[in-house]
Amino acid sequence: MTEYEIFVSNDLSDLIEGEGQIVKVRNMENYEMRVVKAELKRPGINLTGAHRLWVRRPMGLKLSDPWTIKIHEDLGSIPDYVGVYQEWG
């Protein structure tokens, strides 16, 4: 199981549970930032084929219980994703 982390606002309002979420995550094995289309679930909810997602607030404080993330599509690294976004306009 790969572990990822995501940085969110203090009130967690930008962390939305469900499918089709486009989020920036960091792979904890190689520390690479990726933009992915994924399904997110709150702590305690099992999701087949999912990975552990550690949530960090702006000052780096890690929440005690991880969420889960199932990545459906890797949209690329941050520079790659910006280029695709500009093409879609």
N, CA, C and O of each residue as an XYZ file, in Angstrom:
356
protein
N       0.849     -1.180      0.000
C       0.000      0.000      0.000
C       0.893      1.242      0.000
O       1.743      1.412      0.875
N       0.689      2.087     -0.977
C       1.438      3.336     -1.061
C       0.784      4.362     -0.142
O      -0.436      4.373      0.021
N       1.591      5.208      0.446
C       1.059      6.288      1.277
C       1.243      7.606      0.548
O       2.282      7.863     -0.060
N       0.214      8.432      0.624
C       0.222      9.759      0.026
C      -0.096     10.771      1.104
O      -0.593     10.420      2.174
N       0.196     12.039      0.816
C      -0.249     13.098      1.714
C      -0.789     14.246      0.882
O      -0.410     14.449     -0.271
N      -1.685     14.984      1.509
C      -2.339     16.116      0.877
C      -2.360     17.272      1.869
O      -2.558     17.067      3.066
N      -2.158     18.474      1.371
C      -2.214     19.667      2.214
C      -3.536     20.365      1.958
O      -3.910     20.586      0.806
N      -4.247     20.713      3.021
C      -5.576     21.307      2.901
C      -5.682     22.560      3.767
O      -4.793     22.861      4.564
N      -6.785     23.281      3.594
C      -7.031     24.460      4.419
C      -7.333     24.035      5.854
O      -7.570     22.857      6.123
N      -7.322     24.980      6.754
C      -7.523     24.686      8.172
C      -8.866     24.039      8.465
O      -8.958     23.187      9.348
N      -9.907     24.427      7.742
C     -11.241     23.887      8.035
C     -11.577     22.645      7.198
O     -12.697     22.140      7.259
N     -10.617     22.163      6.429
C     -10.762     20.965      5.597
C     -11.802     21.125      4.484
O     -12.230     20.129      3.900
N     -12.214     22.357      4.183
C     -13.273     22.581      3.196
C     -12.864     22.175      1.782
O     -13.729     21.911      0.948
N     -11.572     22.121      1.499
C     -11.148     21.722      0.162
C     -10.878     20.222      0.047
O     -10.358     19.756     -0.967
N     -11.231     19.476      1.086
C     -11.101     18.020      1.077
C     -12.515     17.449      0.955
O     -13.264     17.395      1.931
N     -12.863     17.028     -0.254
C     -14.232     16.591     -0.528
C     -14.243     15.087     -0.754
O     -13.473     14.552     -1.552
N     -15.131     14.424     -0.035
C     -15.242     12.979     -0.152
C     -16.017     12.623     -1.422
O     -16.988     13.289     -1.781
N     -15.570     11.565     -2.089
C     -16.291     11.080     -3.263
C     -15.395     10.884     -4.464
O     -14.187     11.110     -4.406
N     -16.020     10.452     -5.573
C     -15.291     10.157     -6.806
C     -15.084     11.407     -7.645
O     -15.783     12.408     -7.485
N     -14.113     11.328     -8.538
C     -13.899     12.390     -9.516
C     -13.233     13.640     -8.991
O     -13.287     14.688     -9.635
N     -12.606     13.547     -7.833
C     -11.924     14.707     -7.262
C     -10.557     14.867     -7.924
O      -9.818     13.894     -8.074
N     -10.225     16.085     -8.317
C      -8.897     16.368     -8.846
C      -8.115     17.053     -7.735
O      -8.450     18.154     -7.299
N      -7.057     16.368     -7.287
C      -6.289     16.849     -6.138
C      -4.795     16.727     -6.403
O      -4.356     15.939     -7.241
N      -4.021     17.527     -5.667
C      -2.562     17.436     -5.686
C      -2.149     16.613     -4.477
O      -2.506     16.943     -3.346
N      -1.404     15.552     -4.708
C      -0.934     14.696     -3.620
C       0.560     14.485     -3.755
O       1.140     14.646     -4.829
N       1.168     14.121     -2.636
C       2.597     13.794     -2.647
C       2.755     12.329     -2.294
O       2.248     11.860     -1.274
N       3.473     11.607     -3.161
C       3.785     10.211     -2.924
C       4.853     10.165     -1.839
O       5.915     10.768     -1.995
N       4.593      9.465     -0.751
C       5.521      9.448      0.375
C       6.745      8.552      0.141
O       7.694      8.594      0.924
N       6.733      7.747     -0.919
C       7.896      6.912     -1.214
C       8.992      7.715     -1.911
O      10.175      7.544     -1.618
N       8.591      8.596     -2.841
C       9.597      9.351     -3.593
C       9.400     10.871     -3.481
O      10.139     11.639     -4.097
N       8.423     11.293     -2.709
C       8.123     12.707     -2.443
C       7.770     13.500     -3.701
O       7.930     14.720     -3.740
N       7.297     12.810     -4.708
C       6.904     13.469     -5.948
C       5.465     13.975     -5.837
O       4.570     13.248     -5.404
N       5.259     15.229     -6.233
C       3.920     15.821     -6.250
C       3.243     15.458     -7.569
O       3.832     15.613     -8.639
N       2.008     14.977     -7.490
C       1.241     14.592     -8.665
C      -0.154     15.202     -8.585
O      -0.684     15.446     -7.501
N      -0.726     15.440     -9.742
C      -2.135     15.825     -9.827
C      -2.867     14.570    -10.281
O      -2.511     13.965    -11.292
N      -3.895     14.182     -9.526
C      -4.611     12.942     -9.824
C      -6.120     13.160     -9.765
O      -6.622     14.055     -9.085
N      -6.812     12.313    -10.500
C      -8.266     12.233    -10.382
C      -8.527     11.009     -9.527
O      -8.124      9.901     -9.882
N      -9.196     11.202     -8.404
C      -9.268     10.117     -7.429
C     -10.585     10.122     -6.670
O     -11.377     11.062     -6.741
N     -10.782      9.039     -5.947
C     -11.898      8.913     -5.021
C     -11.325      9.013     -3.612
O     -10.365      8.318     -3.280
N     -11.908      9.874     -2.785
C     -11.444     10.077     -1.414
C     -12.502      9.590     -0.437
O     -13.698      9.773     -0.667
N     -12.065      8.972      0.650
C     -12.976      8.515      1.706
C     -12.431      8.907      3.069
O     -11.223      8.889      3.305
N     -13.342      9.259      3.954
C     -12.998      9.630      5.330
C     -12.407      8.441      6.090
O     -12.544      7.295      5.661
N     -11.751      8.717      7.217
C     -11.195      7.627      8.033
C     -12.277      6.622      8.436
O     -13.415      6.988      8.731
N     -11.890      5.355      8.438
C     -12.797      4.301      8.875
C     -13.671      3.722      7.786
O     -14.401      2.763      8.035
N     -13.620      4.280      6.574
C     -14.420      3.753      5.470
C     -13.492      2.994      4.529
O     -12.554      3.565      3.972
N     -13.762      1.704      4.359
C     -12.914      0.866      3.505
C     -13.229      1.116      2.037
O     -14.385      1.305      1.660
N     -12.194      1.114      1.224
C     -12.314      1.312     -0.211
C     -11.350      0.333     -0.872
O     -10.136      0.459     -0.711
N     -11.870     -0.630     -1.606
C     -11.045     -1.659     -2.234
C     -10.024     -1.045     -3.180
O     -10.366     -0.203     -4.010
N      -8.774     -1.467     -3.055
C      -7.705     -0.990     -3.924
C      -7.208      0.405     -3.583
O      -6.493      1.025     -4.371
N      -7.583      0.894     -2.423
C      -7.207      2.258     -2.033
C      -5.881      2.290     -1.289
O      -5.382      1.268     -0.816
N      -5.330      3.484     -1.200
C      -4.083      3.738     -0.488
C      -4.360      4.670      0.687
O      -5.415      5.302      0.758
N      -3.410      4.747      1.600
C      -3.520      5.620      2.766
C      -3.216      7.061      2.337
O      -2.246      7.312      1.621
N      -4.054      8.001      2.782
C      -3.883      9.417      2.473
C      -3.789     10.203      3.781
O      -4.773     10.356      4.504
N      -2.592     10.692      4.064
C      -2.396     11.512      5.258
C      -2.763     12.956      4.932
O      -2.330     13.507      3.920
N      -3.555     13.547      5.790
C      -4.029     14.917      5.587
C      -3.234     15.857      6.481
O      -3.110     15.636      7.686
N      -2.696     16.910      5.870
C      -1.934     17.915      6.616
C      -2.585     19.281      6.461
O      -3.008     19.673      5.373
N      -2.653     19.990      7.574
C      -3.162     21.366      7.581
C      -2.051     22.323      7.145
O      -0.905     21.895      7.010
N      -2.355     23.608      6.920
C      -1.366     24.549      6.382
C      -0.023     24.592      7.107
O       1.009     24.742      6.452
N       0.001     24.469      8.394
C       1.269     24.538      9.131
C       1.965     23.180      9.206
O       2.955     23.027      9.922
N       1.450     22.198      8.471
C       2.075     20.884      8.423
C       1.549     19.894      9.438
O       1.989     18.744      9.461
N       0.603     20.317     10.290
C       0.044     19.428     11.304
C      -0.704     18.283     10.631
O      -1.630     18.515      9.853
N      -0.305     17.046     10.928
C      -0.920     15.867     10.330
C      -2.099     15.414     11.186
O      -1.973     15.288     12.404
N      -3.237     15.172     10.553
C      -4.386     14.633     11.278
C      -4.049     13.233     11.778
O      -3.264     12.524     11.149
N      -4.627     12.835     12.886
C      -4.257     11.570     13.517
C      -4.738     10.338     12.752
O      -4.108      9.284     12.835
N      -5.836     10.449     12.012
C      -6.368      9.306     11.272
C      -6.311      9.576      9.775
O      -6.784     10.615      9.312
N      -5.736      8.650      9.015
C      -5.636      8.879      7.569
C      -6.958      8.642      6.846
O      -7.786      7.842      7.281
N      -7.140      9.349      5.741
C      -8.216      9.100      4.801
C      -7.727      7.991      3.874
O      -6.608      7.500      4.030
N      -8.557      7.595      2.913
C      -8.120      6.681      1.867
C      -8.303      7.351      0.511
O      -9.186      8.188      0.326
N      -7.449      6.963     -0.432
C      -7.496      7.513     -1.777
C      -7.349      6.374     -2.778
O      -6.469      5.523     -2.653
N      -8.225      6.377     -3.766
C      -8.124      5.435     -4.876
C      -7.921      6.275     -6.133
O      -8.825      6.987     -6.569
N      -6.734      6.183     -6.704
C      -6.385      7.006     -7.858
C      -6.912      6.341     -9.127
O      -6.579      5.197     -9.438
N      -7.749      7.093     -9.853
C      -8.318      6.593    -11.103
C      -7.501      7.036    -12.314
O      -7.435      6.329    -13.319
N      -6.878      8.217    -12.210
C      -6.102      8.729    -13.337
C      -5.006      9.649    -12.822
O      -5.257     10.535    -12.006
N      -3.796      9.433    -13.303
C      -2.671     10.303    -12.973
C      -2.598     11.370    -14.057
O      -2.343     11.058    -15.220
N      -2.818     12.620    -13.685
C      -2.828     13.722    -14.645
C      -1.450     14.335    -14.831
O      -1.286     15.264    -15.621
N      -0.461     13.826    -14.113
C       0.912     14.266    -14.305
C       1.477     15.043    -13.142
O       0.822     15.269    -12.124
N       2.727     15.446    -13.334
C       3.371     16.281    -12.325
C       2.778     17.680    -12.419
O       2.022     17.968    -13.346
N       3.107     18.539    -11.485
C       2.528     19.891    -11.464
C       2.801     20.636    -12.775
O       1.852     21.177    -13.343
N       4.038     20.701    -13.294
C       4.256     21.420    -14.568
C       3.486     20.796    -15.731
O       2.962     21.522    -16.575
N       3.407     19.446    -15.795
C       2.668     18.781    -16.864
C       1.191     19.141    -16.803
O       0.569     19.415    -17.830
N       0.632     19.139    -15.597
C      -0.785     19.408    -15.414
C      -1.122     20.840    -15.825
O      -2.155     21.070    -16.453
N      -0.272     21.799    -15.483
C      -0.514     23.195    -15.846
C      -0.591     23.323    -17.365
O      -1.443     24.047    -17.880
N       0.288     22.630    -18.085
C       0.258     22.667    -19.539
C      -1.032     22.109    -20.105
O      -1.591     22.675    -21.044
N      -1.514     21.006    -19.548
C      -2.775     20.406    -19.996
C      -3.928     21.355    -19.702
O      -4.811     21.532    -20.541
N      -3.932     21.961    -18.533
C      -4.998     22.883    -18.146
C      -5.060     24.051    -19.123
O      -6.151     24.455    -19.525
N      -3.916     24.598    -19.511
C      -3.888     25.714    -20.439
C      -4.416     25.313    -21.800
O      -5.066     26.119    -22.466
N      -4.152     24.077    -22.235
C      -4.669     23.602    -23.511
C      -6.192     23.469    -23.475
O      -6.861     23.745    -24.471
N      -6.748     23.043    -22.323
C      -8.201     22.888    -22.206
C      -8.893     24.236    -22.143
O     -10.069     24.356    -22.486
N      -8.144     25.273    -21.694
C      -8.623     26.634    -21.627
C      -9.779     26.821    -20.758
O     -10.275     27.940    -20.623
